[in-house]
Protein backbone atom coordinates (compact mmCIF):
# COMPACT_ATOMS: atom_id res chain seq x y z
CA UNK A 1 0.00 0.00 0.00
CA UNK A 2 1.43 3.38 -1.05
CA UNK A 3 1.01 6.13 1.54
CA UNK A 4 2.66 8.98 -0.33
CA UNK A 5 3.82 8.73 -3.95
CA UNK A 6 5.62 12.06 -3.51
CA UNK A 7 7.63 10.78 -0.56
CA UNK A 8 7.90 7.24 -2.01
CA UNK A 9 6.58 5.75 1.24
CA UNK A 10 4.70 2.46 1.34
CA UNK A 11 3.00 0.43 4.05
CA UNK A 12 3.30 -3.30 4.71
CA UNK A 13 3.60 -5.93 7.43
CA UNK A 14 7.18 -6.44 8.65
CA UNK A 15 9.31 -9.58 8.56
CA UNK A 16 12.16 -10.66 10.81
CA UNK A 17 14.54 -9.06 8.34
CA UNK A 18 13.02 -5.68 9.25
CA UNK A 19 13.82 -5.96 12.96
CA UNK A 20 17.04 -3.87 12.85
CA UNK A 21 15.27 -1.06 10.98
CA UNK A 22 12.30 -1.19 13.36
CA UNK A 23 14.50 -1.07 16.47
CA UNK A 24 16.44 1.87 15.04
CA UNK A 25 13.24 3.79 14.26
CA UNK A 26 11.67 3.16 17.68
CA UNK A 27 14.80 4.15 19.60
CA UNK A 28 15.56 7.22 17.48
CA UNK A 29 11.98 8.47 17.71
CA UNK A 30 11.77 7.86 21.45
CA UNK A 31 15.08 9.65 21.98
CA UNK A 32 13.83 12.65 20.01
CA UNK A 33 10.58 12.80 22.00
CA UNK A 34 11.79 11.94 25.52
CA UNK A 35 15.59 12.04 25.63
CA UNK A 36 15.83 8.31 26.45
CA UNK A 37 18.22 6.72 23.91
CA UNK A 38 17.36 3.00 24.04
CA UNK A 39 13.95 1.53 24.86
CA UNK A 40 13.99 -1.68 22.84
CA UNK A 41 16.58 -4.13 21.57
CA UNK A 42 16.62 -6.24 18.43
CA UNK A 43 16.68 -9.34 20.61
CA UNK A 44 13.48 -8.32 22.36
CA UNK A 45 11.73 -7.57 19.05
CA UNK A 46 12.75 -10.92 17.58
CA UNK A 47 11.35 -12.69 20.64
CA UNK A 48 7.96 -11.07 20.02
CA UNK A 49 7.58 -13.06 16.80
CA UNK A 50 7.06 -16.15 18.97
CA UNK A 51 4.37 -14.65 21.21
CA UNK A 52 1.68 -17.35 21.70
CA UNK A 53 -1.82 -16.61 20.49
CA UNK A 54 -0.87 -13.34 18.77
CA UNK A 55 -0.01 -12.79 15.14
CA UNK A 56 2.63 -10.16 15.81
CA UNK A 57 3.77 -9.62 12.19
CA UNK A 58 0.14 -9.38 11.08
CA UNK A 59 -0.63 -6.88 13.85
CA UNK A 60 2.16 -4.46 12.93
CA UNK A 61 2.25 -2.06 10.00
CA UNK A 62 5.54 -0.56 8.85
CA UNK A 63 5.91 2.54 6.71
CA UNK A 64 9.16 2.55 4.77
CA UNK A 65 10.84 4.64 2.12
CA UNK A 66 12.38 3.51 -1.16
CA UNK A 67 15.65 2.72 0.62
CA UNK A 68 13.90 0.31 2.99
CA UNK A 69 14.29 2.66 5.94
CA UNK A 70 11.50 2.36 8.51
CA UNK A 71 9.89 5.78 8.93
CA UNK A 72 6.70 4.86 10.77
CA UNK A 73 5.08 2.06 12.75
CA UNK A 74 1.63 1.16 13.98
CA UNK A 75 0.62 -1.76 16.19
CA UNK A 76 -2.84 -3.18 16.81
CA UNK A 77 -2.73 -5.84 19.54
CA UNK A 78 -5.87 -7.57 20.77
CA UNK A 79 -6.24 -10.14 23.56
CA UNK A 80 -9.37 -11.81 24.88
CA UNK A 81 -12.02 -10.55 25.53
CA UNK A 82 -11.03 -8.27 22.61
CA UNK A 83 -12.84 -5.20 23.96
CA UNK A 84 -9.76 -3.01 24.54
CA UNK A 85 -7.27 -3.00 21.68
CA UNK A 86 -3.79 -1.61 22.31
CA UNK A 87 -2.20 0.57 19.65
CA UNK A 88 0.97 2.57 19.30
CA UNK A 89 1.85 4.87 16.40
CA UNK A 90 5.27 6.37 15.77
CA UNK A 91 6.53 8.46 12.86
CA UNK A 92 10.06 9.69 12.21
CA UNK A 93 10.02 13.31 13.48
CA UNK A 94 11.09 15.03 10.24
CA UNK A 95 8.26 13.32 8.33
CA UNK A 96 5.44 14.17 10.72
CA UNK A 97 2.55 16.26 9.49
CA UNK A 98 2.60 14.81 5.97
CA UNK A 99 -0.23 12.31 6.35
CA UNK A 100 1.75 9.25 7.42
CA UNK A 101 0.39 9.19 10.97
CA UNK A 102 -3.21 9.62 9.77
CA UNK A 103 -2.82 6.71 7.36
CA UNK A 104 -1.33 4.54 10.09
CA UNK A 105 -4.18 5.37 12.47
CA UNK A 106 -6.85 4.62 9.87
CA UNK A 107 -5.10 1.33 9.13
CA UNK A 108 -5.23 0.46 12.84
CA UNK A 109 -8.94 1.33 13.04
CA UNK A 110 -9.67 -0.80 9.98
CA UNK A 111 -7.65 -3.69 11.41
CA UNK A 112 -9.33 -3.51 14.82
CA UNK A 113 -12.79 -3.31 13.28
CA UNK A 114 -12.17 -6.14 10.83
CA UNK A 115 -10.15 -8.55 13.00
CA UNK A 116 -10.90 -7.90 16.66
CA UNK A 117 -14.40 -6.44 16.84
CA UNK A 118 -16.02 -9.69 15.59
CA UNK A 119 -14.21 -11.55 18.41
CA UNK A 120 -15.68 -9.32 21.12
CA UNK A 121 -19.10 -9.51 22.75
CA UNK A 122 -21.37 -7.81 20.17
CA UNK A 123 -22.98 -5.72 22.92
CA UNK A 124 -19.74 -4.64 24.60
CA UNK A 125 -17.97 -1.32 24.45
CA UNK A 126 -15.09 -1.54 21.97
CA UNK A 127 -12.16 0.86 22.31
CA UNK A 128 -8.67 1.63 21.10
CA UNK A 129 -6.15 2.35 23.87
CA UNK A 130 -2.85 4.17 23.50
CA UNK A 131 -0.23 5.55 25.86
CA UNK A 132 1.88 8.70 25.68
CA UNK A 133 4.80 9.80 27.82
CA UNK A 134 4.12 13.34 29.07
CA UNK A 135 7.41 14.43 27.48
CA UNK A 136 6.23 13.18 24.07
CA UNK A 137 4.05 16.18 23.28
CA UNK A 138 3.63 15.18 19.63
CA UNK A 139 2.01 11.86 20.60
CA UNK A 140 -0.42 13.50 23.03
CA UNK A 141 -1.36 16.22 20.56
CA UNK A 142 -1.88 13.68 17.78
CA UNK A 143 -4.08 11.43 19.91
CA UNK A 144 -6.17 14.33 21.23
CA UNK A 145 -6.66 15.63 17.69
CA UNK A 146 -8.07 12.24 16.64
CA UNK A 147 -10.81 11.63 19.22
CA UNK A 148 -8.68 10.00 21.92
CA UNK A 149 -9.45 11.07 25.50
CA UNK A 150 -7.25 10.78 28.58
CA UNK A 151 -8.67 8.13 30.91
CA UNK A 152 -5.81 7.45 33.32
CA UNK A 153 -2.40 8.58 34.46
CA UNK A 154 0.51 6.31 35.32
CA UNK A 155 3.62 7.19 37.29
CA UNK A 156 7.17 5.97 37.11
CA UNK A 157 8.44 6.02 40.68
CA UNK A 158 12.05 5.64 41.73
CA UNK A 159 14.36 5.38 44.70
CA UNK A 160 18.00 6.41 44.39
CA UNK A 161 20.43 4.68 46.72
CA UNK A 162 22.55 7.11 48.74
CA UNK A 163 25.26 4.68 49.79
CA UNK A 164 23.69 3.62 53.07
CA UNK A 165 22.19 0.13 53.43
CA UNK A 166 18.51 -0.17 52.60
CA UNK A 167 16.19 -1.24 55.46
CA UNK A 168 16.17 -4.91 56.34
CA UNK A 169 12.79 -6.43 55.43
CA UNK A 170 10.49 -7.22 58.35
CA UNK A 171 8.32 -10.19 57.43
CA UNK A 172 4.88 -10.56 59.04
CA UNK A 173 4.42 -13.51 61.37
CA UNK A 174 3.74 -16.72 59.48
CA UNK A 175 5.10 -15.38 56.18
CA UNK A 176 8.16 -16.94 54.59
CA UNK A 177 10.27 -15.92 51.59
CA UNK A 178 11.28 -18.97 49.57
CA UNK A 179 13.46 -19.47 46.49
CA UNK A 180 11.53 -19.57 43.24
CA UNK A 181 11.35 -22.93 41.47
CA UNK A 182 10.28 -22.41 37.82
CA UNK A 183 9.55 -26.10 37.38
CA UNK A 184 6.90 -26.28 40.10
CA UNK A 185 5.76 -22.75 40.99
CA UNK A 186 4.95 -20.95 37.75
CA UNK A 187 1.24 -21.85 37.87
CA UNK A 188 1.10 -20.63 41.48
CA UNK A 189 2.61 -17.30 40.46
CA UNK A 190 -0.01 -17.01 37.69
CA UNK A 191 -2.85 -17.73 40.13
CA UNK A 192 -1.48 -15.23 42.65
CA UNK A 193 -1.06 -12.63 39.89
CA UNK A 194 -4.70 -12.96 38.82
CA UNK A 195 -6.01 -12.91 42.38
CA UNK A 196 -3.98 -9.86 43.40
CA UNK A 197 -4.62 -7.76 40.29
CA UNK A 198 -8.27 -8.69 39.64
CA UNK A 199 -9.55 -5.42 41.11
CA UNK A 200 -7.08 -3.19 39.29
CA UNK A 201 -8.24 -0.74 36.64
CA UNK A 202 -8.29 -2.22 33.15
CA UNK A 203 -7.27 -5.71 34.29
CA UNK A 204 -8.19 -8.71 32.15
CA UNK A 205 -6.84 -12.15 32.86
CA UNK A 206 -5.01 -13.60 29.87
CA UNK A 207 -4.25 -17.19 28.94
CA UNK A 208 -1.49 -18.85 30.95
CA UNK A 209 0.72 -19.33 27.87
CA UNK A 210 0.52 -15.63 26.95
CA UNK A 211 1.16 -14.54 30.53
CA UNK A 212 4.12 -16.90 30.82
CA UNK A 213 5.65 -15.51 27.64
CA UNK A 214 5.36 -11.90 28.82
CA UNK A 215 6.60 -12.57 32.35
CA UNK A 216 9.63 -14.58 31.28
CA UNK A 217 10.46 -12.11 28.50
CA UNK A 218 10.31 -9.13 30.85
CA UNK A 219 11.83 -10.87 33.88
CA UNK A 220 14.38 -13.36 32.51
CA UNK A 221 16.36 -13.90 35.73
CA UNK A 222 14.44 -16.30 38.02
CA UNK A 223 16.66 -15.34 40.96
CA UNK A 224 14.83 -11.98 40.92
CA UNK A 225 11.39 -13.57 41.32
CA UNK A 226 10.72 -13.16 45.05
CA UNK A 227 7.76 -15.24 46.27
CA UNK A 228 6.30 -15.27 49.77
CA UNK A 229 4.24 -17.99 51.37
CA UNK A 230 1.85 -18.62 54.24
CA UNK A 231 2.17 -22.35 54.72
CA UNK A 232 1.39 -24.02 51.41
CA UNK A 233 -0.18 -20.90 49.84
CA UNK A 234 1.71 -18.36 47.78
CA UNK A 235 0.38 -15.02 49.02
CA UNK A 236 2.50 -12.48 47.18
CA UNK A 237 5.54 -11.76 45.06
CA UNK A 238 7.87 -9.13 43.69
CA UNK A 239 8.82 -9.88 40.09
CA UNK A 240 11.94 -7.95 39.15
CA UNK A 241 14.53 -7.52 36.42
CA UNK A 242 17.97 -5.99 36.14
CA UNK A 243 17.91 -5.86 32.35
CA UNK A 244 15.68 -3.01 31.15
CA UNK A 245 17.55 -1.28 28.30
CA UNK A 246 16.11 2.15 29.10
CA UNK A 247 17.41 2.12 32.70
CA UNK A 248 20.57 -0.03 32.75
CA UNK A 249 21.78 1.60 35.96
CA UNK A 250 18.59 0.72 37.88
CA UNK A 251 16.76 -2.35 39.03
CA UNK A 252 13.11 -2.59 38.05
CA UNK A 253 10.10 -4.06 39.85
CA UNK A 254 7.82 -5.29 37.07
CA UNK A 255 5.02 -6.44 39.37
CA UNK A 256 4.42 -6.34 43.11
CA UNK A 257 1.42 -8.40 44.20
CA UNK A 258 -0.16 -9.32 47.52
CA UNK A 259 -3.38 -11.27 47.87
CA UNK A 260 -6.15 -9.11 49.33
CA UNK A 261 -6.48 -11.06 52.59
CA UNK A 262 -2.78 -10.54 53.34
CA UNK A 263 -2.65 -6.79 52.76
CA UNK A 264 -2.05 -4.18 55.47
CA UNK A 265 0.39 -6.49 57.27
CA UNK A 266 3.56 -4.86 55.96
CA UNK A 267 4.15 -7.58 53.38
CA UNK A 268 4.35 -5.21 50.41
CA UNK A 269 6.94 -3.04 52.16
CA UNK A 270 8.97 -6.10 53.14
CA UNK A 271 8.99 -7.32 49.53
CA UNK A 272 10.15 -3.90 48.35
CA UNK A 273 12.92 -3.74 50.92
CA UNK A 274 14.07 -7.23 49.96
CA UNK A 275 14.16 -6.25 46.27
CA UNK A 276 15.99 -2.99 47.07
CA UNK A 277 18.58 -4.89 49.07
CA UNK A 278 19.22 -7.40 46.29
CA UNK A 279 19.60 -4.69 43.66
CA UNK A 280 21.92 -2.73 45.91
CA UNK A 281 24.00 -5.88 46.40
CA UNK A 282 24.21 -6.25 42.61
CA UNK A 283 25.55 -2.72 42.20
CA UNK A 284 22.46 -0.94 40.91
CA UNK A 285 22.12 2.76 41.72
CA UNK A 286 18.43 2.56 42.56
CA UNK A 287 15.12 0.93 41.67
CA UNK A 288 12.11 2.05 39.67
CA UNK A 289 8.62 0.79 38.87
CA UNK A 290 5.39 1.93 37.23
CA UNK A 291 2.06 2.35 38.99
CA UNK A 292 -1.47 3.51 38.27
CA UNK A 293 -1.65 6.99 39.81
CA UNK A 294 -5.21 6.24 40.99
CA UNK A 295 -4.46 2.75 42.31
CA UNK A 296 -7.17 1.76 44.80
CA UNK A 297 -5.08 -0.68 46.86
CA UNK A 298 -2.78 1.96 48.33
CA UNK A 299 0.22 1.10 46.17
CA UNK A 300 1.30 4.71 45.61
CA UNK A 301 1.32 5.39 49.36
CA UNK A 302 3.29 2.20 49.94
CA UNK A 303 5.95 3.23 47.43
CA UNK A 304 6.22 6.67 49.00
CA UNK A 305 6.72 5.07 52.44
CA UNK A 306 9.50 2.99 50.90
CA UNK A 307 11.27 6.20 49.84
CA UNK A 308 10.22 6.28 46.18
CA UNK A 309 9.19 9.43 44.35
CA UNK A 310 7.52 10.24 41.02
CA UNK A 311 9.98 10.88 38.20
CA UNK A 312 7.79 10.51 35.10
CA UNK A 313 4.13 10.54 34.12
CA UNK A 314 2.45 8.89 31.17
CA UNK A 315 -1.14 9.07 30.03
CA UNK A 316 -3.47 6.32 28.92
CA UNK A 317 -5.74 7.43 26.08
CA UNK A 318 -8.88 5.80 24.77
CA UNK A 319 -10.98 6.19 21.65
CA UNK A 320 -14.40 4.55 21.57
CA UNK A 321 -15.14 2.75 18.31
CA UNK A 322 -18.42 1.25 19.55
CA UNK A 323 -20.49 2.06 22.62
CA UNK A 324 -21.98 -0.68 24.78
CA UNK A 325 -25.56 -1.70 24.02
CA UNK A 326 -26.01 -4.04 26.99
C-alpha positions in Angstrom: 0.0 0.0 0.0 1.4 3.4 -1.1 1.0 6.1 1.5 2.7 9.0 -0.3 3.8 8.7 -3.9 5.6 12.1 -3.5 7.6 10.8 -0.6 7.9 7.2 -2.0 6.6 5.8 1.2 4.7 2.5 1.3 3.0 0.4 4.1 3.3 -3.3 4.7 3.6 -5.9 7.4 7.2 -6.4 8.6 9.3 -9.6 8.6 12.2 -10.7 10.8 14.5 -9.1 8.3 13.0 -5.7 9.3 13.8 -6.0 13.0 17.0 -3.9 12.9 15.3 -1.1 11.0 12.3 -1.2 13.4 14.5 -1.1 16.5 16.4 1.9 15.0 13.2 3.8 14.3 11.7 3.2 17.7 14.8 4.1 19.6 15.6 7.2 17.5 12.0 8.5 17.7 11.8 7.9 21.4 15.1 9.7 22.0 13.8 12.6 20.0 10.6 12.8 22.0 11.8 11.9 25.5 15.6 12.0 25.6 15.8 8.3 26.5 18.2 6.7 23.9 17.4 3.0 24.0 13.9 1.5 24.9 14.0 -1.7 22.8 16.6 -4.1 21.6 16.6 -6.2 18.4 16.7 -9.3 20.6 13.5 -8.3 22.4 11.7 -7.6 19.1 12.8 -10.9 17.6 11.4 -12.7 20.6 8.0 -11.1 20.0 7.6 -13.1 16.8 7.1 -16.2 19.0 4.4 -14.7 21.2 1.7 -17.3 21.7 -1.8 -16.6 20.5 -0.9 -13.3 18.8 0.0 -12.8 15.1 2.6 -10.2 15.8 3.8 -9.6 12.2 0.1 -9.4 11.1 -0.6 -6.9 13.9 2.2 -4.5 12.9 2.3 -2.1 10.0 5.5 -0.6 8.9 5.9 2.5 6.7 9.2 2.6 4.8 10.8 4.6 2.1 12.4 3.5 -1.2 15.7 2.7 0.6 13.9 0.3 3.0 14.3 2.7 5.9 11.5 2.4 8.5 9.9 5.8 8.9 6.7 4.9 10.8 5.1 2.1 12.8 1.6 1.2 14.0 0.6 -1.8 16.2 -2.8 -3.2 16.8 -2.7 -5.8 19.5 -5.9 -7.6 20.8 -6.2 -10.1 23.6 -9.4 -11.8 24.9 -12.0 -10.5 25.5 -11.0 -8.3 22.6 -12.8 -5.2 24.0 -9.8 -3.0 24.5 -7.3 -3.0 21.7 -3.8 -1.6 22.3 -2.2 0.6 19.7 1.0 2.6 19.3 1.8 4.9 16.4 5.3 6.4 15.8 6.5 8.5 12.9 10.1 9.7 12.2 10.0 13.3 13.5 11.1 15.0 10.2 8.3 13.3 8.3 5.4 14.2 10.7 2.6 16.3 9.5 2.6 14.8 6.0 -0.2 12.3 6.4 1.8 9.2 7.4 0.4 9.2 11.0 -3.2 9.6 9.8 -2.8 6.7 7.4 -1.3 4.5 10.1 -4.2 5.4 12.5 -6.9 4.6 9.9 -5.1 1.3 9.1 -5.2 0.5 12.8 -8.9 1.3 13.0 -9.7 -0.8 10.0 -7.6 -3.7 11.4 -9.3 -3.5 14.8 -12.8 -3.3 13.3 -12.2 -6.1 10.8 -10.1 -8.5 13.0 -10.9 -7.9 16.7 -14.4 -6.4 16.8 -16.0 -9.7 15.6 -14.2 -11.5 18.4 -15.7 -9.3 21.1 -19.1 -9.5 22.8 -21.4 -7.8 20.2 -23.0 -5.7 22.9 -19.7 -4.6 24.6 -18.0 -1.3 24.5 -15.1 -1.5 22.0 -12.2 0.9 22.3 -8.7 1.6 21.1 -6.2 2.3 23.9 -2.9 4.2 23.5 -0.2 5.6 25.9 1.9 8.7 25.7 4.8 9.8 27.8 4.1 13.3 29.1 7.4 14.4 27.5 6.2 13.2 24.1 4.0 16.2 23.3 3.6 15.2 19.6 2.0 11.9 20.6 -0.4 13.5 23.0 -1.4 16.2 20.6 -1.9 13.7 17.8 -4.1 11.4 19.9 -6.2 14.3 21.2 -6.7 15.6 17.7 -8.1 12.2 16.6 -10.8 11.6 19.2 -8.7 10.0 21.9 -9.4 11.1 25.5 -7.2 10.8 28.6 -8.7 8.1 30.9 -5.8 7.5 33.3 -2.4 8.6 34.5 0.5 6.3 35.3 3.6 7.2 37.3 7.2 6.0 37.1 8.4 6.0 40.7 12.1 5.6 41.7 14.4 5.4 44.7 18.0 6.4 44.4 20.4 4.7 46.7 22.5 7.1 48.7 25.3 4.7 49.8 23.7 3.6 53.1 22.2 0.1 53.4 18.5 -0.2 52.6 16.2 -1.2 55.5 16.2 -4.9 56.3 12.8 -6.4 55.4 10.5 -7.2 58.4 8.3 -10.2 57.4 4.9 -10.6 59.0 4.4 -13.5 61.4 3.7 -16.7 59.5 5.1 -15.4 56.2 8.2 -16.9 54.6 10.3 -15.9 51.6 11.3 -19.0 49.6 13.5 -19.5 46.5 11.5 -19.6 43.2 11.4 -22.9 41.5 10.3 -22.4 37.8 9.5 -26.1 37.4 6.9 -26.3 40.1 5.8 -22.8 41.0 4.9 -20.9 37.8 1.2 -21.9 37.9 1.1 -20.6 41.5 2.6 -17.3 40.5 0.0 -17.0 37.7 -2.8 -17.7 40.1 -1.5 -15.2 42.6 -1.1 -12.6 39.9 -4.7 -13.0 38.8 -6.0 -12.9 42.4 -4.0 -9.9 43.4 -4.6 -7.8 40.3 -8.3 -8.7 39.6 -9.5 -5.4 41.1 -7.1 -3.2 39.3 -8.2 -0.7 36.6 -8.3 -2.2 33.2 -7.3 -5.7 34.3 -8.2 -8.7 32.2 -6.8 -12.2 32.9 -5.0 -13.6 29.9 -4.3 -17.2 28.9 -1.5 -18.8 30.9 0.7 -19.3 27.9 0.5 -15.6 27.0 1.2 -14.5 30.5 4.1 -16.9 30.8 5.6 -15.5 27.6 5.4 -11.9 28.8 6.6 -12.6 32.4 9.6 -14.6 31.3 10.5 -12.1 28.5 10.3 -9.1 30.8 11.8 -10.9 33.9 14.4 -13.4 32.5 16.4 -13.9 35.7 14.4 -16.3 38.0 16.7 -15.3 41.0 14.8 -12.0 40.9 11.4 -13.6 41.3 10.7 -13.2 45.0 7.8 -15.2 46.3 6.3 -15.3 49.8 4.2 -18.0 51.4 1.8 -18.6 54.2 2.2 -22.4 54.7 1.4 -24.0 51.4 -0.2 -20.9 49.8 1.7 -18.4 47.8 0.4 -15.0 49.0 2.5 -12.5 47.2 5.5 -11.8 45.1 7.9 -9.1 43.7 8.8 -9.9 40.1 11.9 -8.0 39.1 14.5 -7.5 36.4 18.0 -6.0 36.1 17.9 -5.9 32.3 15.7 -3.0 31.2 17.6 -1.3 28.3 16.1 2.2 29.1 17.4 2.1 32.7 20.6 0.0 32.7 21.8 1.6 36.0 18.6 0.7 37.9 16.8 -2.4 39.0 13.1 -2.6 38.0 10.1 -4.1 39.8 7.8 -5.3 37.1 5.0 -6.4 39.4 4.4 -6.3 43.1 1.4 -8.4 44.2 -0.2 -9.3 47.5 -3.4 -11.3 47.9 -6.1 -9.1 49.3 -6.5 -11.1 52.6 -2.8 -10.5 53.3 -2.6 -6.8 52.8 -2.0 -4.2 55.5 0.4 -6.5 57.3 3.6 -4.9 56.0 4.1 -7.6 53.4 4.4 -5.2 50.4 6.9 -3.0 52.2 9.0 -6.1 53.1 9.0 -7.3 49.5 10.2 -3.9 48.3 12.9 -3.7 50.9 14.1 -7.2 50.0 14.2 -6.2 46.3 16.0 -3.0 47.1 18.6 -4.9 49.1 19.2 -7.4 46.3 19.6 -4.7 43.7 21.9 -2.7 45.9 24.0 -5.9 46.4 24.2 -6.2 42.6 25.5 -2.7 42.2 22.5 -0.9 40.9 22.1 2.8 41.7 18.4 2.6 42.6 15.1 0.9 41.7 12.1 2.1 39.7 8.6 0.8 38.9 5.4 1.9 37.2 2.1 2.3 39.0 -1.5 3.5 38.3 -1.6 7.0 39.8 -5.2 6.2 41.0 -4.5 2.8 42.3 -7.2 1.8 44.8 -5.1 -0.7 46.9 -2.8 2.0 48.3 0.2 1.1 46.2 1.3 4.7 45.6 1.3 5.4 49.4 3.3 2.2 49.9 5.9 3.2 47.4 6.2 6.7 49.0 6.7 5.1 52.4 9.5 3.0 50.9 11.3 6.2 49.8 10.2 6.3 46.2 9.2 9.4 44.3 7.5 10.2 41.0 10.0 10.9 38.2 7.8 10.5 35.1 4.1 10.5 34.1 2.5 8.9 31.2 -1.1 9.1 30.0 -3.5 6.3 28.9 -5.7 7.4 26.1 -8.9 5.8 24.8 -11.0 6.2 21.7 -14.4 4.6 21.6 -15.1 2.7 18.3 -18.4 1.3 19.6 -20.5 2.1 22.6 -22.0 -0.7 24.8 -25.6 -1.7 24.0 -26.0 -4.0 27.0 
